[in-house]
Amino acid sequence: MKVCAKDFTEQVAIEALTLTSDGAGGQAQSWTLRGNVWAIIEQKSGSDPEVSGRIRYWSDVATKDRVEVDGKYFRVVRIEDIERKKRFMKLYVESDD
């Protein structure tokens, strides 16, 4: 599928996991907003909660990040550079429930 910038109609937030000491030898998790990006959201067929989305290429996105779409959170499980041109990328995500 050829991707054009005008096809990006959904806005999503990308968040990074932040670990901090809890003072008792453990770690507390929190999420820090990396930024909001325009995306194309694609729902997998059937009842599977997995979705994938295409965004403009962003080298800082990692598989430990999460994506927020309409108040729902999804873990990034795989990242693909579309056409290997570093213009657009596809994120494969799973429900964070």
Biopython code that builds the backbone (N, CA, C, O; Angstrom):
import numpy as np
from Bio.PDB.StructureBuilder import StructureBuilder

atoms = [
    (1, "MET", "N", (0.842, -1.186, 0.000)),
    (1, "MET", "CA", (0.000, 0.000, 0.000)),
    (1, "MET", "C", (0.883, 1.244, 0.000)),
    (1, "MET", "O", (1.731, 1.402, 0.878)),
    (2, "LYS", "N", (0.696, 2.097, -0.944)),
    (2, "LYS", "CA", (1.428, 3.362, -1.009)),
    (2, "LYS", "C", (0.861, 4.298, 0.057)),
    (2, "LYS", "O", (-0.356, 4.438, 0.174)),
    (3, "VAL", "N", (1.723, 4.929, 0.822)),
    (3, "VAL", "CA", (1.307, 5.798, 1.916)),
    (3, "VAL", "C", (1.564, 7.252, 1.542)),
    (3, "VAL", "O", (2.643, 7.599, 1.061)),
    (4, "CYS", "N", (0.556, 8.104, 1.769)),
    (4, "CYS", "CA", (0.678, 9.544, 1.533)),
    (4, "CYS", "C", (0.363, 10.275, 2.825)),
    (4, "CYS", "O", (-0.447, 9.796, 3.620)),
    (5, "ALA", "N", (0.976, 11.410, 3.048)),
    (5, "ALA", "CA", (0.765, 12.171, 4.270)),
    (5, "ALA", "C", (-0.698, 12.528, 4.492)),
    (5, "ALA", "O", (-1.145, 12.588, 5.637)),
    (6, "LYS", "N", (-1.453, 12.767, 3.425)),
    (6, "LYS", "CA", (-2.865, 13.154, 3.579)),
    (6, "LYS", "C", (-3.731, 12.022, 4.119)),
    (6, "LYS", "O", (-4.860, 12.264, 4.544)),
    (7, "ASP", "N", (-3.215, 10.771, 4.111)),
    (7, "ASP", "CA", (-3.952, 9.615, 4.621)),
    (7, "ASP", "C", (-3.936, 9.525, 6.142)),
    (7, "ASP", "O", (-4.693, 8.745, 6.720)),
    (8, "PHE", "N", (-3.095, 10.300, 6.792)),
    (8, "PHE", "CA", (-2.943, 10.249, 8.241)),
    (8, "PHE", "C", (-4.009, 11.130, 8.893)),
    (8, "PHE", "O", (-3.847, 12.347, 8.982)),
    (9, "THR", "N", (-5.098, 10.508, 9.347)),
    (9, "THR", "CA", (-6.250, 11.265, 9.828)),
    (9, "THR", "C", (-6.540, 11.082, 11.317)),
    (9, "THR", "O", (-7.408, 11.769, 11.857)),
    (10, "GLU", "N", (-5.844, 10.182, 11.986)),
    (10, "GLU", "CA", (-6.063, 9.919, 13.414)),
    (10, "GLU", "C", (-4.884, 10.465, 14.206)),
    (10, "GLU", "O", (-3.731, 10.300, 13.807)),
    (11, "GLN", "N", (-5.176, 11.113, 15.327)),
    (11, "GLN", "CA", (-4.079, 11.583, 16.161)),
    (11, "GLN", "C", (-3.919, 10.626, 17.345)),
    (11, "GLN", "O", (-4.893, 10.300, 18.023)),
    (12, "VAL", "N", (-2.686, 10.182, 17.585)),
    (12, "VAL", "CA", (-2.394, 9.267, 18.682)),
    (12, "VAL", "C", (-1.237, 9.827, 19.509)),
    (12, "VAL", "O", (-0.431, 10.622, 19.026)),
    (13, "ALA", "N", (-1.179, 9.391, 20.764)),
    (13, "ALA", "CA", (-0.089, 9.791, 21.658)),
    (13, "ALA", "C", (0.858, 8.611, 21.817)),
    (13, "ALA", "O", (0.417, 7.471, 21.967)),
    (14, "ILE", "N", (2.147, 8.882, 21.784)),
    (14, "ILE", "CA", (3.153, 7.858, 22.044)),
    (14, "ILE", "C", (3.786, 8.178, 23.395)),
    (14, "ILE", "O", (4.241, 9.296, 23.637)),
    (15, "GLU", "N", (3.805, 7.166, 24.274)),
    (15, "GLU", "CA", (4.319, 7.349, 25.624)),
    (15, "GLU", "C", (5.465, 6.381, 25.890)),
    (15, "GLU", "O", (5.461, 5.246, 25.413)),
    (16, "ALA", "N", (6.443, 6.847, 26.656)),
    (16, "ALA", "CA", (7.608, 6.034, 27.015)),
    (16, "ALA", "C", (7.501, 5.611, 28.477)),
    (16, "ALA", "O", (7.051, 6.380, 29.327)),
    (17, "LEU", "N", (7.916, 4.390, 28.752)),
    (17, "LEU", "CA", (7.936, 3.879, 30.118)),
    (17, "LEU", "C", (9.086, 4.527, 30.882)),
    (17, "LEU", "O", (10.215, 4.584, 30.396)),
    (18, "THR", "N", (8.783, 5.016, 32.089)),
    (18, "THR", "CA", (9.793, 5.602, 32.955)),
    (18, "THR", "C", (9.802, 4.822, 34.263)),
    (18, "THR", "O", (8.757, 4.660, 34.894)),
    (19, "LEU", "N", (10.971, 4.338, 34.675)),
    (19, "LEU", "CA", (11.116, 3.615, 35.937)),
    (19, "LEU", "C", (11.864, 4.492, 36.928)),
    (19, "LEU", "O", (12.905, 5.063, 36.603)),
    (20, "THR", "N", (11.327, 4.596, 38.139)),
    (20, "THR", "CA", (11.979, 5.375, 39.195)),
    (20, "THR", "C", (12.025, 4.532, 40.468)),
    (20, "THR", "O", (11.190, 3.651, 40.677)),
    (21, "SER", "N", (12.995, 4.811, 41.296)),
    (21, "SER", "CA", (13.119, 4.094, 42.564)),
    (21, "SER", "C", (11.921, 4.416, 43.451)),
    (21, "SER", "O", (11.485, 5.565, 43.536)),
    (22, "ASP", "N", (11.392, 3.378, 44.114)),
    (22, "ASP", "CA", (10.272, 3.618, 45.026)),
    (22, "ASP", "C", (10.744, 3.817, 46.465)),
    (22, "ASP", "O", (9.923, 3.952, 47.373)),
    (23, "GLY", "N", (12.068, 3.834, 46.679)),
    (23, "GLY", "CA", (12.631, 4.072, 48.007)),
    (23, "GLY", "C", (12.674, 2.827, 48.875)),
    (23, "GLY", "O", (13.220, 2.869, 49.977)),
    (24, "ALA", "N", (12.115, 1.726, 48.408)),
    (24, "ALA", "CA", (12.099, 0.492, 49.193)),
    (24, "ALA", "C", (12.794, -0.641, 48.444)),
    (24, "ALA", "O", (12.537, -1.813, 48.717)),
    (25, "GLY", "N", (13.670, -0.301, 47.504)),
    (25, "GLY", "CA", (14.404, -1.307, 46.754)),
    (25, "GLY", "C", (13.725, -1.751, 45.470)),
    (25, "GLY", "O", (14.278, -2.558, 44.722)),
    (26, "GLY", "N", (12.550, -1.239, 45.211)),
    (26, "GLY", "CA", (11.828, -1.594, 43.994)),
    (26, "GLY", "C", (11.777, -0.422, 43.029)),
    (26, "GLY", "O", (12.455, 0.590, 43.211)),
    (27, "GLN", "N", (10.966, -0.582, 42.010)),
    (27, "GLN", "CA", (10.814, 0.474, 41.023)),
    (27, "GLN", "C", (9.338, 0.765, 40.780)),
    (27, "GLN", "O", (8.503, -0.139, 40.768)),
    (28, "ALA", "N", (9.039, 2.036, 40.589)),
    (28, "ALA", "CA", (7.684, 2.465, 40.243)),
    (28, "ALA", "C", (7.666, 2.789, 38.756)),
    (28, "ALA", "O", (8.610, 3.372, 38.223)),
    (29, "GLN", "N", (6.580, 2.404, 38.094)),
    (29, "GLN", "CA", (6.426, 2.683, 36.668)),
    (29, "GLN", "C", (5.533, 3.892, 36.461)),
    (29, "GLN", "O", (4.537, 4.080, 37.160)),
    (30, "SER", "N", (5.910, 4.706, 35.488)),
    (30, "SER", "CA", (5.044, 5.798, 35.049)),
    (30, "SER", "C", (5.269, 5.970, 33.551)),
    (30, "SER", "O", (6.234, 5.447, 32.992)),
    (31, "TRP", "N", (4.383, 6.696, 32.921)),
    (31, "TRP", "CA", (4.467, 6.905, 31.473)),
    (31, "TRP", "C", (4.662, 8.376, 31.182)),
    (31, "TRP", "O", (3.993, 9.229, 31.766)),
    (32, "THR", "N", (5.585, 8.673, 30.274)),
    (32, "THR", "CA", (5.906, 10.041, 29.886)),
    (32, "THR", "C", (5.537, 10.229, 28.417)),
    (32, "THR", "O", (5.909, 9.422, 27.565)),
    (33, "LEU", "N", (4.813, 11.286, 28.135)),
    (33, "LEU", "CA", (4.414, 11.574, 26.757)),
    (33, "LEU", "C", (5.644, 11.897, 25.909)),
    (33, "LEU", "O", (6.400, 12.816, 26.223)),
    (34, "ARG", "N", (5.836, 11.137, 24.840)),
    (34, "ARG", "CA", (6.900, 11.432, 23.872)),
    (34, "ARG", "C", (6.403, 12.477, 22.878)),
    (34, "ARG", "O", (7.140, 13.374, 22.468)),
    (35, "GLY", "N", (5.134, 12.337, 22.505)),
    (35, "GLY", "CA", (4.563, 13.281, 21.557)),
    (35, "GLY", "C", (3.281, 12.754, 20.950)),
    (35, "GLY", "O", (2.950, 11.577, 21.085)),
    (36, "ASN", "N", (2.568, 13.636, 20.282)),
    (36, "ASN", "CA", (1.352, 13.288, 19.548)),
    (36, "ASN", "C", (1.695, 13.258, 18.067)),
    (36, "ASN", "O", (2.395, 14.134, 17.560)),
    (37, "VAL", "N", (1.192, 12.239, 17.382)),
    (37, "VAL", "CA", (1.492, 12.087, 15.958)),
    (37, "VAL", "C", (0.214, 11.751, 15.201)),
    (37, "VAL", "O", (-0.746, 11.232, 15.770)),
    (38, "TRP", "N", (0.223, 12.056, 13.920)),
    (38, "TRP", "CA", (-0.877, 11.675, 13.039)),
    (38, "TRP", "C", (-0.618, 10.262, 12.551)),
    (38, "TRP", "O", (0.520, 9.890, 12.264)),
    (39, "ALA", "N", (-1.687, 9.475, 12.459)),
    (39, "ALA", "CA", (-1.535, 8.062, 12.120)),
    (39, "ALA", "C", (-2.683, 7.559, 11.251)),
    (39, "ALA", "O", (-3.721, 8.207, 11.118)),
    (40, "ILE", "N", (-2.465, 6.398, 10.673)),
    (40, "ILE", "CA", (-3.506, 5.615, 10.016)),
    (40, "ILE", "C", (-3.700, 4.401, 10.922)),
    (40, "ILE", "O", (-2.744, 3.670, 11.182)),
    (41, "ILE", "N", (-4.924, 4.174, 11.406)),
    (41, "ILE", "CA", (-5.203, 3.057, 12.302)),
    (41, "ILE", "C", (-5.862, 1.944, 11.504)),
    (41, "ILE", "O", (-6.809, 2.185, 10.756)),
    (42, "GLU", "N", (-5.360, 0.721, 11.663)),
    (42, "GLU", "CA", (-5.915, -0.451, 10.979)),
    (42, "GLU", "C", (-6.270, -1.494, 12.027)),
    (42, "GLU", "O", (-5.395, -1.932, 12.774)),
    (43, "GLN", "N", (-7.532, -1.903, 12.101)),
    (43, "GLN", "CA", (-7.984, -2.933, 13.040)),
    (43, "GLN", "C", (-7.825, -4.300, 12.383)),
    (43, "GLN", "O", (-8.207, -4.487, 11.228)),
    (44, "LYS", "N", (-7.264, -5.250, 13.119)),
    (44, "LYS", "CA", (-7.194, -6.608, 12.592)),
    (44, "LYS", "C", (-8.598, -7.182, 12.534)),
    (44, "LYS", "O", (-9.465, -6.783, 13.312)),
    (45, "SER", "N", (-8.823, -8.092, 11.641)),
    (45, "SER", "CA", (-10.152, -8.689, 11.505)),
    (45, "SER", "C", (-10.474, -9.586, 12.697)),
    (45, "SER", "O", (-9.581, -10.049, 13.407)),
    (46, "GLY", "N", (-11.765, -9.818, 12.898)),
    (46, "GLY", "CA", (-12.215, -10.673, 13.985)),
    (46, "GLY", "C", (-12.241, -9.946, 15.307)),
    (46, "GLY", "O", (-12.216, -8.716, 15.349)),
    (47, "SER", "N", (-12.290, -10.700, 16.385)),
    (47, "SER", "CA", (-12.418, -10.103, 17.719)),
    (47, "SER", "C", (-11.071, -9.816, 18.359)),
    (47, "SER", "O", (-11.022, -9.354, 19.499)),
    (48, "ASP", "N", (-9.989, -10.075, 17.664)),
    (48, "ASP", "CA", (-8.650, -9.821, 18.181)),
    (48, "ASP", "C", (-8.481, -8.333, 18.458)),
    (48, "ASP", "O", (-8.740, -7.511, 17.579)),
    (49, "PRO", "N", (-8.043, -7.968, 19.685)),
    (49, "PRO", "CA", (-7.906, -6.537, 20.016)),
    (49, "PRO", "C", (-6.690, -5.881, 19.386)),
    (49, "PRO", "O", (-6.482, -4.679, 19.557)),
    (50, "GLU", "N", (-5.886, -6.641, 18.665)),
    (50, "GLU", "CA", (-4.666, -6.111, 18.068)),
    (50, "GLU", "C", (-4.993, -5.107, 16.966)),
    (50, "GLU", "O", (-5.898, -5.330, 16.161)),
    (51, "VAL", "N", (-4.268, -4.024, 16.935)),
    (51, "VAL", "CA", (-4.396, -3.042, 15.855)),
    (51, "VAL", "C", (-2.996, -2.729, 15.361)),
    (51, "VAL", "O", (-2.010, -3.016, 16.041)),
    (52, "SER", "N", (-2.914, -2.150, 14.196)),
    (52, "SER", "CA", (-1.623, -1.652, 13.744)),
    (52, "SER", "C", (-1.856, -0.251, 13.214)),
    (52, "SER", "O", (-2.976, 0.105, 12.849)),
    (53, "GLY", "N", (-0.822, 0.521, 13.173)),
    (53, "GLY", "CA", (-0.960, 1.884, 12.690)),
    (53, "GLY", "C", (0.289, 2.344, 11.975)),
    (53, "GLY", "O", (1.391, 1.862, 12.239)),
    (54, "ARG", "N", (0.108, 3.260, 11.089)),
    (54, "ARG", "CA", (1.236, 3.834, 10.345)),
    (54, "ARG", "C", (1.411, 5.276, 10.807)),
    (54, "ARG", "O", (0.444, 6.029, 10.928)),
    (55, "ILE", "N", (2.642, 5.638, 11.059)),
    (55, "ILE", "CA", (2.958, 7.012, 11.465)),
    (55, "ILE", "C", (4.177, 7.462, 10.680)),
    (55, "ILE", "O", (4.889, 6.654, 10.084)),
    (56, "ARG", "N", (4.400, 8.770, 10.693)),
    (56, "ARG", "CA", (5.627, 9.280, 10.086)),
    (56, "ARG", "C", (6.807, 8.703, 10.854)),
    (56, "ARG", "O", (6.724, 8.503, 12.066)),
    (57, "TYR", "N", (7.891, 8.438, 10.164)),
    (57, "TYR", "CA", (9.053, 7.779, 10.764)),
    (57, "TYR", "C", (9.586, 8.591, 11.945)),
    (57, "TYR", "O", (9.753, 9.809, 11.866)),
    (58, "TRP", "N", (9.841, 7.890, 13.019)),
    (58, "TRP", "CA", (10.334, 8.522, 14.240)),
    (58, "TRP", "C", (11.304, 7.538, 14.879)),
    (58, "TRP", "O", (10.866, 6.542, 15.456)),
    (59, "SER", "N", (12.589, 7.781, 14.797)),
    (59, "SER", "CA", (13.604, 6.810, 15.222)),
    (59, "SER", "C", (13.581, 6.523, 16.720)),
    (59, "SER", "O", (14.113, 5.495, 17.139)),
    (60, "ASP", "N", (12.993, 7.378, 17.536)),
    (60, "ASP", "CA", (12.975, 7.176, 18.986)),
    (60, "ASP", "C", (11.908, 6.202, 19.471)),
    (60, "ASP", "O", (11.939, 5.812, 20.638)),
    (61, "VAL", "N", (10.978, 5.799, 18.634)),
    (61, "VAL", "CA", (9.921, 4.887, 19.065)),
    (61, "VAL", "C", (10.531, 3.504, 19.287)),
    (61, "VAL", "O", (11.315, 3.024, 18.468)),
    (62, "ALA", "N", (10.160, 2.861, 20.417)),
    (62, "ALA", "CA", (10.722, 1.554, 20.770)),
    (62, "ALA", "C", (9.614, 0.575, 21.161)),
    (62, "ALA", "O", (8.485, 0.978, 21.440)),
    (63, "THR", "N", (9.950, -0.698, 21.177)),
    (63, "THR", "CA", (8.954, -1.707, 21.520)),
    (63, "THR", "C", (8.550, -1.674, 22.991)),
    (63, "THR", "O", (7.595, -2.354, 23.367)),
    (64, "LYS", "N", (9.225, -0.924, 23.819)),
    (64, "LYS", "CA", (8.787, -0.796, 25.214)),
    (64, "LYS", "C", (7.827, 0.391, 25.394)),
    (64, "LYS", "O", (7.354, 0.638, 26.504)),
    (65, "ASP", "N", (7.542, 1.110, 24.331)),
    (65, "ASP", "CA", (6.617, 2.245, 24.389)),
    (65, "ASP", "C", (5.173, 1.764, 24.300)),
    (65, "ASP", "O", (4.908, 0.586, 24.058)),
    (66, "ARG", "N", (4.242, 2.703, 24.503)),
    (66, "ARG", "CA", (2.833, 2.398, 24.299)),
    (66, "ARG", "C", (2.195, 3.531, 23.516)),
    (66, "ARG", "O", (2.722, 4.641, 23.444)),
    (67, "VAL", "N", (1.042, 3.222, 22.929)),
    (67, "VAL", "CA", (0.303, 4.174, 22.108)),
    (67, "VAL", "C", (-1.075, 4.350, 22.729)),
    (67, "VAL", "O", (-1.701, 3.370, 23.132)),
    (68, "GLU", "N", (-1.552, 5.581, 22.810)),
    (68, "GLU", "CA", (-2.892, 5.868, 23.316)),
    (68, "GLU", "C", (-3.752, 6.301, 22.141)),
    (68, "GLU", "O", (-3.415, 7.241, 21.422)),
    (69, "VAL", "N", (-4.870, 5.601, 21.954)),
    (69, "VAL", "CA", (-5.811, 5.900, 20.886)),
    (69, "VAL", "C", (-7.190, 5.994, 21.504)),
    (69, "VAL", "O", (-7.700, 5.001, 22.023)),
    (70, "ASP", "N", (-7.801, 7.159, 21.459)),
    (70, "ASP", "CA", (-9.153, 7.358, 21.997)),
    (70, "ASP", "C", (-9.302, 6.846, 23.423)),
    (70, "ASP", "O", (-10.310, 6.221, 23.751)),
    (71, "GLY", "N", (-8.316, 7.102, 24.271)),
    (71, "GLY", "CA", (-8.392, 6.711, 25.676)),
    (71, "GLY", "C", (-8.031, 5.264, 25.960)),
    (71, "GLY", "O", (-8.092, 4.838, 27.113)),
    (72, "LYS", "N", (-7.660, 4.502, 24.953)),
    (72, "LYS", "CA", (-7.252, 3.109, 25.138)),
    (72, "LYS", "C", (-5.754, 2.999, 24.881)),
    (72, "LYS", "O", (-5.209, 3.677, 24.011)),
    (73, "TYR", "N", (-5.093, 2.130, 25.655)),
    (73, "TYR", "CA", (-3.642, 1.998, 25.552)),
    (73, "TYR", "C", (-3.253, 0.678, 24.900)),
    (73, "TYR", "O", (-3.877, -0.358, 25.133)),
    (74, "PHE", "N", (-2.200, 0.739, 24.072)),
    (74, "PHE", "CA", (-1.707, -0.414, 23.342)),
    (74, "PHE", "C", (-0.192, -0.482, 23.450)),
    (74, "PHE", "O", (0.490, 0.525, 23.265)),
    (75, "ARG", "N", (0.342, -1.670, 23.750)),
    (75, "ARG", "CA", (1.791, -1.891, 23.794)),
    (75, "ARG", "C", (2.337, -2.034, 22.374)),
    (75, "ARG", "O", (1.746, -2.722, 21.542)),
    (76, "VAL", "N", (3.445, -1.395, 22.111)),
    (76, "VAL", "CA", (4.118, -1.560, 20.813)),
    (76, "VAL", "C", (4.881, -2.878, 20.879)),
    (76, "VAL", "O", (5.749, -3.056, 21.733)),
    (77, "VAL", "N", (4.554, -3.807, 19.970)),
    (77, "VAL", "CA", (5.211, -5.114, 19.974)),
    (77, "VAL", "C", (6.146, -5.312, 18.784)),
    (77, "VAL", "O", (7.019, -6.180, 18.819)),
    (78, "ARG", "N", (5.971, -4.525, 17.749)),
    (78, "ARG", "CA", (6.849, -4.619, 16.579)),
    (78, "ARG", "C", (6.805, -3.320, 15.803)),
    (78, "ARG", "O", (5.775, -2.648, 15.758)),
    (79, "ILE", "N", (7.930, -2.968, 15.191)),
    (79, "ILE", "CA", (8.039, -1.738, 14.413)),
    (79, "ILE", "C", (8.614, -2.078, 13.047)),
    (79, "ILE", "O", (9.582, -2.831, 12.943)),
    (80, "GLU", "N", (8.017, -1.523, 12.002)),
    (80, "GLU", "CA", (8.462, -1.798, 10.634)),
    (80, "GLU", "C", (8.666, -0.479, 9.886)),
    (80, "GLU", "O", (7.793, 0.389, 9.904)),
    (81, "ASP", "N", (9.796, -0.335, 9.243)),
    (81, "ASP", "CA", (10.069, 0.830, 8.404)),
    (81, "ASP", "C", (9.433, 0.561, 7.035)),
    (81, "ASP", "O", (9.931, -0.263, 6.268)),
    (82, "ILE", "N", (8.345, 1.251, 6.735)),
    (82, "ILE", "CA", (7.626, 1.029, 5.483)),
    (82, "ILE", "C", (8.506, 1.430, 4.312)),
    (82, "ILE", "O", (9.040, 2.539, 4.284)),
    (83, "GLU", "N", (8.654, 0.556, 3.370)),
    (83, "GLU", "CA", (9.449, 0.764, 2.158)),
    (83, "GLU", "C", (10.931, 1.020, 2.459)),
    (83, "GLU", "O", (11.684, 1.376, 1.552)),
    (84, "ARG", "N", (11.358, 0.847, 3.698)),
    (84, "ARG", "CA", (12.748, 1.040, 4.129)),
    (84, "ARG", "C", (13.332, 2.383, 3.679)),
    (84, "ARG", "O", (14.492, 2.470, 3.278)),
    (85, "LYS", "N", (12.501, 3.422, 3.756)),
    (85, "LYS", "CA", (12.947, 4.761, 3.347)),
    (85, "LYS", "C", (12.996, 5.761, 4.498)),
    (85, "LYS", "O", (13.334, 6.927, 4.291)),
    (86, "LYS", "N", (12.659, 5.313, 5.713)),
    (86, "LYS", "CA", (12.634, 6.172, 6.898)),
    (86, "LYS", "C", (11.736, 7.389, 6.699)),
    (86, "LYS", "O", (12.052, 8.487, 7.156)),
    (87, "ARG", "N", (10.609, 7.180, 6.009)),
    (87, "ARG", "CA", (9.595, 8.235, 5.855)),
    (87, "ARG", "C", (8.379, 7.940, 6.719)),
    (87, "ARG", "O", (7.849, 8.818, 7.400)),
    (88, "PHE", "N", (7.945, 6.676, 6.677)),
    (88, "PHE", "CA", (6.783, 6.229, 7.439)),
    (88, "PHE", "C", (7.119, 4.907, 8.107)),
    (88, "PHE", "O", (7.959, 4.148, 7.622)),
    (89, "MET", "N", (6.450, 4.637, 9.233)),
    (89, "MET", "CA", (6.669, 3.375, 9.922)),
    (89, "MET", "C", (5.338, 2.771, 10.320)),
    (89, "MET", "O", (4.338, 3.475, 10.465)),
    (90, "LYS", "N", (5.336, 1.460, 10.495)),
    (90, "LYS", "CA", (4.138, 0.759, 10.912)),
    (90, "LYS", "C", (4.397, 0.187, 12.299)),
    (90, "LYS", "O", (5.391, -0.508, 12.513)),
    (91, "LEU", "N", (3.508, 0.476, 13.235)),
    (91, "LEU", "CA", (3.601, -0.051, 14.586)),
    (91, "LEU", "C", (2.564, -1.150, 14.735)),
    (91, "LEU", "O", (1.388, -0.945, 14.431)),
    (92, "TYR", "N", (2.991, -2.304, 15.198)),
    (92, "TYR", "CA", (2.075, -3.382, 15.538)),
    (92, "TYR", "C", (1.884, -3.313, 17.039)),
    (92, "TYR", "O", (2.859, -3.329, 17.792)),
    (93, "VAL", "N", (0.656, -3.238, 17.476)),
    (93, "VAL", "CA", (0.382, -3.047, 18.898)),
    (93, "VAL", "C", (-0.664, -4.057, 19.372)),
    (93, "VAL", "O", (-1.434, -4.606, 18.585)),
    (94, "GLU", "N", (-0.663, -4.282, 20.703)),
    (94, "GLU", "CA", (-1.636, -5.151, 21.332)),
    (94, "GLU", "C", (-2.263, -4.403, 22.490)),
    (94, "GLU", "O", (-1.649, -3.512, 23.077)),
    (95, "SER", "N", (-3.473, -4.768, 22.807)),
    (95, "SER", "CA", (-4.197, -4.123, 23.901)),
    (95, "SER", "C", (-3.387, -4.221, 25.197)),
    (95, "SER", "O", (-2.775, -5.250, 25.482)),
    (96, "ASP", "N", (-3.394, -3.150, 25.965)),
    (96, "ASP", "CA", (-2.641, -3.098, 27.209)),
    (96, "ASP", "C", (-3.519, -3.521, 28.395)),
    (96, "ASP", "O", (-3.138, -3.318, 29.548)),
    (97, "ASP", "N", (-4.677, -4.099, 28.121)),
    (97, "ASP", "CA", (-5.594, -4.530, 29.207)),
    (97, "ASP", "C", (-5.102, -5.774, 29.887)),
    (97, "ASP", "O", (-5.746, -6.267, 30.813)),
]
sb = StructureBuilder()
sb.init_structure("model")
sb.init_model(0)
sb.init_chain("A")
sb.init_seg("    ")
for serial, (resi, resn, name, xyz) in enumerate(atoms, 1):
    if name == "N":
        sb.init_residue(resn, " ", resi, " ")
    sb.init_atom(name, np.array(xyz, "f"), 0.0, 1.0, " ", f" {name:<3s}", serial, name[0])
structure = sb.get_structure()
